[in-house]
Every structure is written in structure tokens, then in C-alpha cells.
Amino acid sequence: MTVMARITKAERKKIEAAVEKEFPNDPALQQVHVARKVLARKAELEGLSFGEYIMKRHRRKSSAQ
């Protein structure tokens, strides 16, 4: 079993703060952008591109069903 990359709470807070500044009056867009940035950071920690990371997650979930 592969261990998924984790980001620290501090990293997540930093991402959230940056996104909040970028999209100050749009909480929905903030949520989407934070999620994308968190996934991109996890991909980076695993040495994968964003697309590779998403496909890896999709394959793993598909094989579990």
C-alpha cells in the first residue's frame, strides 16, 4: 500500500491565506482554488505532475470498488 503525501496545517493555512487575498469576495471560488492548490502540493511531494496525481488517485479508487 502506498502512503499518500500529507501537507502540514501550516502549509494549508498559508495556501488558504494566499487564496483569500487572491479572491477576497468569493468563498466558493476560494474553496475550489484551495482544493486545487492542496492537490497540486501533494502531487509535488510525491514527485508527480498534477494530472499524474489525479489519475493515480482515480485508479486507486476505481480498483477498490
C-alpha positions in Angstrom: 0.0 0.0 0.0 1.3 3.4 -0.9 1.3 6.2 1.7 -0.3 9.4 0.4 1.5 12.7 0.8 0.4 15.0 3.5 0.7 18.7 3.9 1.1 20.4 7.3 -1.6 22.5 8.8 0.8 25.5 8.5 1.1 24.8 4.7 -2.7 24.6 4.4 -3.2 27.8 6.3 -0.6 29.6 4.1 -2.4 28.4 1.0 -5.8 29.5 2.4 -4.5 32.9 3.2 -3.0 33.4 -0.2 -6.2 32.3 -1.9 -8.3 34.5 0.3 -6.2 37.5 -0.8 -6.5 36.5 -4.4 -10.3 36.0 -4.3 -11.4 38.2 -1.4 -15.2 38.3 -2.0 -15.8 34.8 -3.5 -15.9 32.0 -0.9 -16.9 29.4 -3.4 -14.0 30.2 -5.7 -11.7 30.2 -2.7 -12.8 26.6 -1.8 -12.2 25.3 -5.3 -8.8 27.1 -5.6 -7.7 25.9 -2.2 -8.6 22.3 -3.1 -6.7 22.5 -6.4 -3.6 24.0 -4.7 -3.6 21.4 -1.9 -3.8 18.6 -4.5 -1.0 20.3 -6.5 1.2 20.4 -3.4 0.5 16.7 -2.6 1.4 15.8 -6.2 4.6 17.8 -5.9 5.5 16.0 -2.6 5.1 12.7 -4.4 7.1 13.8 -7.4 4.2 13.7 -9.8 2.5 16.2 -12.0 -1.0 17.4 -11.0 -2.5 15.2 -13.8 -0.5 12.2 -12.8 -1.5 12.6 -9.2 -5.2 12.8 -10.1 -5.0 9.7 -12.3 -3.2 7.8 -9.6 -6.0 8.6 -7.1 -8.7 7.8 -9.7 -7.1 4.4 -10.5 -6.7 3.5 -6.8 -10.4 4.4 -6.0 -11.6 2.5 -9.1 -9.7 -0.6 -8.2 -11.1 -0.5 -4.6 -14.7 -0.8 -5.8 
